[in-house]
Amino acid sequence: MTWKCPFCGNENVDDANFCTKCGAKKPESLTLQPASSPGSGQNAQPVVQQVTSQDGSTAVQVTSQPENTPTSESSPMPEGVKNEPATVPTEQAPAQQGASPEPTQGTSVSQEPSQMQQDTEKYYIQFINTPNPQFNKTKIPLEFDVFPSISLGRSPENVIVIPDPEVSRKHAIIYYENGKLEIEDLNSTNGTYIYDGKMFQPVKGKVEIQPNSVLKLANNTVVKVVKD
Amino acid sequence: MEEVLTPEVEEVKASVFLKEHEEEQQRALDAVKEIISNQELLHKLLEESTSVFESQPNYLGSIEAEKKVAFVGDTHGAFDVTLYTLLKFLHDDSVDKIVFLGDYVDRGEMSLENLVLILREMLEDQKSKKKIVVLRGNHESPVTNYGYGFFKELSHKAEGFPYEEFKRLFSYMPYAASVNGYFCVHGGIAKDENSDSIAPQMRDLTQINQLPRGDEDPSDPIAMQLLWNDPRECIDDFIPNVRGEGTFYFGKKAVDDFLNSNNLKGIIRAHEVKDAFSVEMDGKVITVFSSRYHQMSAGVLIMDENKRFHVLKILGETS
């Protein structure tokens, strides 16, 4: 039996816990119980959860997702829109070890908490738009007390897994150094952008970000930096 | 501050209702099929409907309804949802208005039937109670029709392939109305071209009437935004929307500024996939989505006589 990824539609083998195409985590509704009929019952509103696994990596996950739920109604205008990158991504990243059944990260991560940062500021990224609209408004902490830097991408080994098939497996990285937040694009296929108040500008090298900075990862994921 | 009330939700099955009204359902379906199969009848329907839209301004103004009002979001060829709504409310004397918020075509196999049904009922209704309000959606446009199905569907179904007539019809559909203090529009409020603030047309809604008529895409940037913009609770003003150039997300400050400028209570819109509906920004923005293709429930939003909201959640059905 296979399961269909609710984000990109890819058919995955039953024992894969992550989509082999986009890296999204298999919805728990497909593991724990048969997919509920759409719209039935009191809890028809899907629950968006933030899941932190043992190694501290974070992913957003839908727990009661009807099977085959399509992505948002987002209709990038097919013609007439200029300056839009190709909508069909052609990922160049080398095929890795495939979908690992569980996030196996941990060895390379320093577990030394930087106490100073922990006591001072707490930063988050908040989803303004994702291909799956249920994640909108979800806030994810940037845990610099656990990770020296926060990687963003669609494969499970990232600290923050972005459920968007157009986001690269390893897309970008956020640093916290000398009280400054910086983002760097990891040569991603569809780019990382920062909003300058007029338009989204490509991130080249390390670029400082601040609370309320608005970032775009590839074409459809928009996040905001939030400080507690 | 007014209390935020979550609408009461009633779950219904369209098929059960339609079965109880089998005769009316068949009559409506036969009439729609007859129009589609007859080039002359379709031409007449399009001509008369276009005349109705041409006689209306872009902004239909402030409508005060004492009785119930039904709001229908994107139907996208969900013929059963449209038929259910019309059969249920059109001849119900406790209902004053039925507001269709746009996106009748594309994405569904019965787009043409869906639109023809709405236009036919609208023309009938024009002669009597004028209950039906038909607004334009972003899919009433060649920008989407070539890529999302309507152009192709029409080429298969309608003799003479009158797409040019449909384009003209779409280009005169009104963009917005206000009903009982709620601004009704397909997408949302528009940003000023030269600042982060709301557009001048959003401070004085009658200025929407100065936007060009017969604008097919539409190419006017404010009209484009009315049809394409989306709300986002976690931003203040406007930021570019991933839907493409010229489209924006609008935030809380922009909504407050807009509502205060016009002494309005909220915005009722469609355009985004929802499981029937959503309420955002402390009840100031309500989205209703009435389609089937997303495989969730189709919603019909009802404002009752006491101006309280209810949602008919038309459950997804496999057959």
Boltz contact constraints between the chains, C-beta under 6 A:
constraints:
  - contact:
      token1: [A, 38]
      token2: [B, 295]
      max_distance: 6.0
  - contact:
      token1: [A, 38]
      token2: [B, 296]
      max_distance: 6.0
  - contact:
      token1: [A, 38]
      token2: [B, 316]
      max_distance: 6.0
  - contact:
      token1: [A, 39]
      token2: [B, 296]
      max_distance: 6.0
  - contact:
      token1: [A, 39]
      token2: [B, 297]
      max_distance: 6.0
  - contact:
      token1: [A, 39]
      token2: [B, 315]
      max_distance: 6.0
  - contact:
      token1: [A, 39]
      token2: [B, 316]
      max_distance: 6.0
  - contact:
      token1: [A, 44]
      token2: [B, 275]
      max_distance: 6.0
  - contact:
      token1: [A, 68]
      token2: [B, 295]
      max_distance: 6.0
  - contact:
      token1: [A, 70]
      token2: [B, 294]
      max_distance: 6.0
  - contact:
      token1: [A, 72]
      token2: [B, 273]
      max_distance: 6.0
  - contact:
      token1: [A, 73]
      token2: [B, 272]
      max_distance: 6.0
  - contact:
      token1: [A, 73]
      token2: [B, 273]
      max_distance: 6.0
  - contact:
      token1: [A, 74]
      token2: [B, 243]
      max_distance: 6.0
  - contact:
      token1: [A, 76]
      token2: [B, 243]
      max_distance: 6.0
  - contact:
      token1: [A, 76]
      token2: [B, 244]
      max_distance: 6.0
  - contact:
      token1: [A, 77]
      token2: [B, 143]
      max_distance: 6.0
  - contact:
      token1: [A, 77]
      token2: [B, 244]
      max_distance: 6.0
  - contact:
      token1: [A, 78]
      token2: [B, 147]
      max_distance: 6.0
  - contact:
      token1: [A, 80]
      token2: [B, 143]
      max_distance: 6.0
  - contact:
      token1: [A, 81]
      token2: [B, 244]
      max_distance: 6.0
  - contact:
      token1: [A, 81]
      token2: [B, 245]
      max_distance: 6.0
  - contact:
      token1: [A, 126]
      token2: [B, 234]
      max_distance: 6.0
  - contact:
      token1: [A, 128]
      token2: [B, 232]
      max_distance: 6.0
  - contact:
      token1: [A, 128]
      token2: [B, 234]
      max_distance: 6.0
  - contact:
      token1: [A, 129]
      token2: [B, 242]
      max_distance: 6.0
  - contact:
      token1: [A, 137]
      token2: [B, 234]
      max_distance: 6.0
  - contact:
      token1: [A, 195]
      token2: [B, 239]
      max_distance: 6.0
  - contact:
      token1: [A, 214]
      token2: [B, 239]
      max_distance: 6.0
  - contact:
      token1: [A, 220]
      token2: [B, 242]
      max_distance: 6.0
